[in-house]
Amino acid sequence: MERAVPNIPADDLAIAKQFYVDQLGFQVVFEVSEDGHSGLLGVARGTIEITVACPMEGHGRDACVAIHVDDVDRYFEEWSQRVAVLRAPKNEDWGARTFDLLDPSGNTLFIMGPLTEN
């Protein structure tokens, strides 16, 4: 199976882990850290996988990760109760329903899925 797994920067691995695992419901796939605050963290939720790196030298900051889901409103209902979202779901003119939120390091999670009649 071929796939792409985004590798995003974090300021503190412990804070990123708390956000992705405790608040968004991801599971830890792997964690490599000597102090809990720097290193690599792999998380997954279903078929969604993300690697978090702290520090991430030589790469851009403030990444944007598009996460494709089957039901945007279900994720919005769950996640908006746990974390601040930037905007509520909306149907885009280009054919997707979207909402987005920021992780603690300033990375955008752009959630997108099929249009709805809402």
Protein Blocks (a to p, Z undefined) as FASTA:
>chain_A
ZZdddddddfblklmmmmmmmmnopacfbdcdfklpaccddddehjbccddddddehiae
hiadddddfblmlmmmmmmmmbccfbdcdddfkopacdddddfkopacdddddddfZZ
